[in-house]
Amino acid sequence: MTNKKDKRPLRLAPKPTNIATPINTTNALLILLVFLSLLSGVALAYDESFKGELKLVKKLDPDEMMTYFGLQYLLNDYQKKQFLSLKTRSEREKWIEQFWAEQDPTPGTEVNEKRIEHEKRVKLARKLFGMKKPPGWDRRGEVLIRFGFPTTRERIWADINFHGMTPPGEVWYYKKLNMIVAFQNYNLKGEYIFAITPYGRSATRELERIKNVIDLLKNHVLQPIYPLQYMDYDEIKDLVDYNPDEIDYLGDRDILAETPKDLIAQIEEEKKEEAINNFYKYMEEKPTIYSYELKEKPLPLYFDITTFHGGGNKLRTEVNFEVPTEELRLVRREGALSGEVELDVVVRDMEMNEVARGRDHIKVRFTGEEPSKGPSLLPGKVTLTLEPGYYRFGLQATDKNSNRVGGYRTSILISPIKGAPYISDILFASSITESEYGEKFQKGNLYVVPHPMHAYMKPKPIKFYFEIYNLKTDADGIAYYRIEYKIIPKSKRRKGPVLEEVPSVISSSFESSGYGSTQIQHLSISTENLWEGVFELSIKVTDRITFQRFERKARFSILEQ
C-alpha cells in the first residue's frame, strides 16, 4: 500500500500465522474507530469504584479475589461494601449464594442460568485475555463478562504514516444490541484498553475531525479473529450455548474465514454512530446483559398469593396463577389443539434458604372449536403450608410446547391469625359453583376458580371468596355475625370532559349465622353501576355476640367491553 501524496510506503505490522486468513475490506468505520485511539487516554484495567475498595479486596483469599473481580460488574457500591465488610470466608460464601438466588431468572427450577453463564464468561475472560494484575483480564475480558462474545470480532493492524502511528486494536460488533466496542493495544504490551472514552469529546466530533484521512486508510487490512486455537471443545460449545446471535463457532474455520465480515454491510450507515454510542449507553443503563435476556419475551403470568387457616400455627398459602391462552404454543395432537403449562413455586426465607416448593400442571385442549372461542386465561394453583413470617417467592411458568419461560419474584409478609373475629385474604374468582368433587380448586362444597388478574369485564359480576375465623359461639355452638361490604372507586369517574369524585358506589350489609367459630362466605356483586377503573373492596365482619369487628380490603379493576 502506497501513499499517493508523498509516495512513501505505509507499513503494516506482520500478520500472525496462528489465525485465519486475513480479509481485505473498505471498512472505513473500523479505521475511524481505531484512529480515535490516538486521541483517547489510557484507561486502567481495574477501576476502584469506591474509596478503600482495593484495600478491602487485598484481604480476600486469592480465589475469593478472583470471584469478586468477576462479580464486580453486577454489584453496586453498597453491595460491594457489604460483601467486603464481612469478616469470614463462610459469611462471604453465604452472601454470594444469597446474591445468586436473588438473581435467578428461573426461580422455580434448581438451575440458575445467569450464574452458570456468568461464571463461564469469567473463566473465558481469564483464559483468553488474562493479565497478572487485577482484575486478571484486560478490557476485552471485561466486555466479554458484561455482554458475552460478539457477533463479529475484527483485528486492526498497526499502521505508521506521516500522520502518526495507529496502534493495533480490535473492534467487536454485537448485532442484537446494535453495539460496537473498539479496543486498542495502546502500550504494545498486549493489554487492550477502550479505544474511545466517554470522558473526552464525543465520538461524533472526533469522527468529523479526522475525515480528511479516511481515503489514506481505505485499503487497511482487517483480520477476523477466532479464539478456537486457545480453547477446548467444552469451552467452544459454551460459546454456542450462551451466544444470543447463534454464531457457528464450531463450523469450518476456512469457510468462516471466506465469509465477508464487512461491518458496513451489517449496519446501516445512519446507525453507525448509534452503534458506537450504544456501548456507553449500555454501560450506564444496563452494564451486564445475558443471552437469556435477548431471547423471546418472557411468558406473561398473572398471580396473587392468598392465605387461609391451615391448622395450629400453620397457614394454607395458595399461589394462584392465570396464563393467557393466546401466549401459548398450541400443538395439534389426535385431531385437537392442545397446550400445556408447568407452574413452579419456590419459597425462601430472608436468608434465601429454601423452605417450600410446589408445582402445578395446566392443560388445555380445543376439540372442534377455534382457540379464540375457548378460555382466554388458564387458571392454576400451588398450595403450600407456611408459618407466619416474611418470605420471598420465586414463580415460574413454562410453556411445555415452546419452552418459553416467565420468571417472577415477589416478597410478602404472612401474618398470623390474630383477632376475634379475623378475616382471611380475599380470593377473587372467575367462577364459584357448588361441587362435591375433590378437585384442585375445591373449598368445602364450593368449586372456586381463582382470578389473580382481579379484572372483570362488564357486565360480568365480581366474585370473591373469604373465610371468617375466631367467631364467638353460644351454648349450642352457633356463631352470629354481620357482614358489611363497600366498593369504593380509587380513581375519579369521567363524565365527558369532567372528572367526578364518587365516595362510594356500592354498599350493603346482611346478617348470618352458622355452626362453629369458622365460617366461609362467597359473594357475587353486579358491575352495573361501576365504570372502567380501579376500585377497592372493603369487607367488615362484626361478631354479634362480642360486638368486635375486623376489616379486610383488596383491589380489583373493571374493564369496558
N, C-alpha and C positions, 0 to 999 in steps of 0.2 A: 504494500500500500504506500503511495507517494503523495506528499503534499504538493498540489499543483502550483501553489503560490510561491513557495520558496524552494521547491524541487528537492527538499531534504526528505529522506525516508522516515516514515513513522514506524517505530518498532513495537512489536507486541511481545509480551512475556512468552517464553517457551510453553507449549501445550503439554500437560501431563499425559502420561501414557496409560494410566490405570483407570481412565473413564471413557465414556462413549465418544464416538466420532463427533467433532465439532460441526455446528450448523452455521452457515453464513446467513445473515438476515439484515434487513434495513430497519431494525427496531430502534428508532430514534428515541422513543420513550425511555428505554433502558439506559441509553447513553446519557440522557439528561439526568437521570436519577444518580448514576454513578459520578458524573461530573460535579454534581452538587456536593459530593463528599469533600471536595476541596474547600467548601465554604462552611462546613459544619464542624463543630467542636468535637473533641474526643470524649466519649461517654464511658463511664466506668461500667464494668460488668456487673457489679453489685452496688446498689444504691441503698444507703441507710435510710429507712423510712421514718424513723423517729429517733430522737436523741438518746443515746445509750443502748441502741439495739445491738450493735456489734459486740459491745462489752458483755451483754447478756448471752449472746449467741456463743461466745467463746467458752462459756461454762458448760455447754452441752457436750455430750459424748460425740465422737466423730460421726457415727451412724445417725444419731439424732440430728446433728447439724445438717447432714445431707437431706434428711427428711424435711427439716424446717425450710431449707433453701428451696426445695421443690414446692412446698406448701405455701410459701410466702405470697404467691401471685393470687391466691384465693382468700387471703386474710386481710382484714382492715387493721389499722393501728391498734385498736382496742383488743382485738383477738390476739395480735402478736404479743402485746404486753402481757395479756392474760396467760398465754402459753409459756412465755419465757420467765414469768414470775413464779411458776410452780417450782417447788423445792426438790421433788424427787422424780426419778425416771418413771416410776409407776404412775404417778399423778399425770405426767405428760402423756404417757401412753393411753391412759384412760381419757384424757382430754381429746386426743386425736380420734379415738373410737367414737366418742360422742359427736365430734365435729362431722365425721363422715356419715354417721347415722342421720344427722340432720340434713345432709346434702344428697342423700339417696334419691335419685329420680324415680325409682320404682320401690316405694316404701313397703309394698305388700309382698315383696319377694326377698329371698335370702341374698340375692346378688346386688351389689352396688356398682352399677355400670360406670358411674362417674369416677369412683375411686380406682377401679381397675384401669380405666383409660388414662387417668392422671398418672398413676404410678408407672405405667408402661411408657408414657411420654417422658417422664423424668429419667427413666433408665436409658432411653434412646438419646436424650439430650446429653447425658453424661458420656455416653459411648461415642457419639458422632461429633460432638462439639465440645469435648471436655477440656478443662483447664485446671491447673493446680490451685489457683487462688479462688476464693469464694466468688460466686456460689457453686463453682465446679463446671461451668459451661459459659460460653460467650452469649452474645445477644441472639444468635441463631437458636441456641438452645432454649433461651427464654421464650422466643416466639413459638418454637415447637411445643413447649409446655403449655403456653397460653392457648394456641389455636390449632395445634396439630400440624401435620405435614402439608405443604401447599400443593395446589393442583399442578403448578409449573414452577420449577426451580432452575434459574439460569445463572451461569457463571459469566462474569465480565472480566476480560484480561486487562492487566495493567497497560498503560499507554504513556509514552513520553513524546511531547511535541513542543513547539515554540510557545504554547500557552501554559505549559507546565506539565505536571505528572498527574495521571489519573490512577489511583491505587486500584489493585484488583478488588473485585467485590462480587456480590450475588444479589439477585432480585428474585423474590418469592411472590407468586400470584395465587390468591385464593379466589376461585371462581364464584362459589356460593356466597362469599362475603363481599365480593367485588372489592378486593383489598390488595394493594401492592405494598410490600415491605422491602426496602433496599438496605443492603449491608455493605460495609467496606472493610478491607483488611488494612486499616489506616497505618499501623506501625510496621506492617510487613512481617509480623511475627506470628501470624496465624490467628490472632484474636480479632474477631469481626465485631464492629460496632454498628449502630444505626447510621445510615448514610445521610438521612435528613432528620434534623432535630426540630421539634415543635417550638423550641425556645428562641430560635433565630427568626429571620424574616420568613414570610410564608413561602410555601413551595411554589405558588403561582408567580410571585415576584422573582424568585430565583430562576424559574424556568425562562421567564422573559429576558432575564439578564444575559443568558448565555445562548440565546437562539442563533447568534451570529456564528457559532462554531459547530452547529449541527451538521452542516454539509461535510466538514472535515472528518466527521466520525461515523458517517452513514455506513461505511463498509466494515465497521468494527465486528470482530468475530465473537459470537456468543456460544457458550458451552452448556448444553443441558447436563444436569448433574443427577446421577442416580446413586443412592447410598448402598447399593446391593453388595459391593465388594467388602463392606465393613460389617455386614450383618449376617446372622444365621437365619435359617429358614423360619423359625418361630417368630423372630423379630420382623421379618419381611411380611409374614402373614398378619402380624399386628397392624401394619400399615394399611393393609386391605380391610381388616375388620373395623378399624377406627378412623378411616378417612371418609368424610361425607361425600366427596366427589367421586368415590368409587374408581380410583385410579388403578390401572392394571400394572402394579409394580412387579407382578410375577411373570409378565409377558416377556417375550424375547427382547433382549436389550438392543440388538442390532435393528430390529424392526422399530422399536421405540425411538432409536436414535434417528431414524429416517423420517419420523413424523414431524411435520412443521411445528415449531414451538413459538411462532411469532406472536408476541403479546398484543401487537397492534391489531392482529386479526381476531383476537379473542375479546378485546374490549373496544367498545365503540369510542370513537375519537372524543366525543364530548364527555365521556366518563373517565378519561384518563386522570385528570386532577382529582376527581371524586374518589377514585380508587386509591390514590396516594393519601389523601386526607382521611379516608376511612380508617386507616391504621390507627391514627391518633384519636379518632372518634371512638373506636372500639376500646383502645387502651384507657380512655377516660370513662366511658359509659358501661362497657361490658368487657373487662380485661381478661376474661377467660371464656372460651366457647368450646363445647364438646360436641362430638359428632351426633349424639342423640338429640341435641337441641336443633340441629339442622335437618332432621328428617321430617316426616309428615307431622302435622299438627297433632297435639295430644287428643285422645278420645275424650269428648266432653262428658262430664259426670255431675249430676246434682245429688247432694247428700245432706242429711241432717242427723243429729245424734239425740236420742230421747232416752230418758232413764225412768225406770219404774222399780217398785219394791221387789227385791229378789229373795227375801227371807233373811232374818238376822240382820247383820250389818251390811249385807251384800246388796248391790243394785243391779237389776237387769238392764243392761245397756244395749240399746238397739241402734245399730248404724244402718240407716235407711238410704237406699240408692234409687236413682232413676237415670237410665241411659237413653238418649234419643235414638229411636229406631233408624232414622234416616242417616245416622252416622256410622251404622254397621255395614259390613260387607255381607250380603246375603248370598248364599250358595244354593244352587238347585240340587236337591237330593230326593230321589224317589218321587219325582214329579211335583215337588213343592219347594218353595224358597224357605231356607232356614238360616237362623243366626244364633250365635252363642256368645255370651259374655261371662267372663270369670271375674269375680269381685273378691279382693283380698283386703283384710284389715289387720294392721299391726298396732298394738298399743304399747307405749313406753312410758316409764315414769320420768321425773325431771332429770334424772341422771342418764337417761336414754337406755335404761335396762328394759328389755322386753318383758312385759307382764301378761300379755294375752295376744292371741292370734285367731282369726276366723276366716272362713271362705264361703262364698255362695256362687252357684251357677244359675244363670238366667238363659233360658232357651225360648226362641220364638219360631213359629212355623206358619207359613201362609199357604193355605190349600185352596185353590180355586178363587183367590182374591188377589187384587193388587196390594202390594205392601202399603200404599198410601191409605188404604181402607182399614188397615189394622191399627194396633195401638201405637201412638206416637212416642210414648215413653215406656220403657221396660222397667218394672219395679224389682227390687231385690232387698235382702235384709241379712245382716250378720248380727247375731245375738251373743253378747259376752257378759260374763259376771265379773263385776269390779267392786272394789271397796271405795268409799269416798276418798277423793284426792284430786290432784291436778295431773292431767295426763296429756301426752302428745299422741295424736292419732295419725298414722300413715295409711292412706287409702289408695287403692289401685284398681283400675278397671282395664281388662284386656279383651279385645275382640279376638276370639279364637280363630276366626277365618282369615283375618288380615294381620294378626299380631300387633295391631295398633294399640298403644297403651296410653292411659291417662293416669298420672300420679299426683296426689294431692296430700296436703298436710293441714292439720288444724290442732289447736290446743284448747281443752275445756276443763273447767272445774266441775267435778261431780260432787254435788253437795249431799250430805247425809239427810235422811228424812227426819226432820225435827219440826214439831209443831202439832197441835191438835185443834183443828184438822190440818191436813197437809195435802197439797195437790201435786200430782206428778207433772212431768213435762207434757205439753200439748202435742199430740201426734196428729198432724194434718194428713188427711186421707183422700185418695181419689175415689175410693169406694168403701162403704161399710154395709155389710149384709149379714143376715143371720145364717149361721152354718154350724153344724156339729162335727165337721170333719177336722181332724188334727193336721192341718196344713201349716205352711211356713208363716202365713200371716194371721194365724188363729189367735184370738184373745177371748178366752171363755167360750161363749156360744156365738161370738162375732168373728167375721172374716174382714179384717181391716187392712186394706192395701195402702201402704204409705205413699205420701205425695211430698217428698222433701223439697220440691221446687216451690211449694207454697204459692202457686199462681193458679187462679181459677178464671175460666173463660165464661163471661156472661152468655146465657142465663143460667149456667150450671150452678148449683148451690155449693156453699162452703161446708165441708165435712171434717169433723175432728173428733178425737177420742182422748179421754184422760181418766185418771183414777184418783180417788179420794181416800186418804188414809187417816187413821187415828181418830175416827169419829167416836163420840161417847155413845154407849148403848144403854137402854133401860133394862129393867129386870128380865124382860123377855128376849134380850139380845137384839133389839131393834134400834137402828140409828135413824135420827130425824135431821134433815138438813135442808138448806135453801141454796139455790144456785142463781146467781145474777151474772149476766154477761152483757158486755158492751162492745160495739165495733166503732172505733174512733179513727177518723182519717189522719194520716201523717203528712198529707200534702193538701193544698188548697184545691177546691173544685173550680174548674174554669167554666164560666158561662159567657160564651162569646169572648170579648176582649177583657172581661173582668174575672179576677180570681176571688172566689167567695170562700170564706172560712166557715166550716161547719163543725161545731164542737163534738157532736155525736150523731151518728146516723141511725144505728140500731141499738136498742137496749131492751132487755126483758128479764124476767125472773120467774122462777117456779119453785115449789116445794116438793120434796120427795122423801122416801123412807125405804129402808131395806134391812135385811138381817146382816149383822156383822159390822165391824168397825171399818171395813174396806168396801167401797162401792165403786162401780165402774159406770162411766157416762159416755154417751156419744150424741152429738148434735148435728143437725143439718140446717143451715141458715140460708135463706133466699138472698140472692145478689141483686134483686130487682131495684132496690133503692141505692145501690152502690155505683161507682163510676171507676174508670181506669185510674189506677194509682196504688199507693201503699197504704195499708190500714193496720191498726193494732187491735188485737182481740184481747179483752180483759175478762177474766173469769174470777168471781168471788164465791167462795163457799162459806156458809155460816152454819155452825153446829147449833141446831135449835134446842139442844139440851144445855150446853155450856155457854151459848151465845158468842163463842170465839169464832174468828173468821181468818181466812187465808186467801191471798190473791195471786194469780199467775197470769203473765202476759206473754204474748207471742205475736209476730207479724206475718202478714200474708199480702198478696198482690191480686188485683183484679185486672183482667185484660178484656178489651172490647173485641168482638169478632170483626 
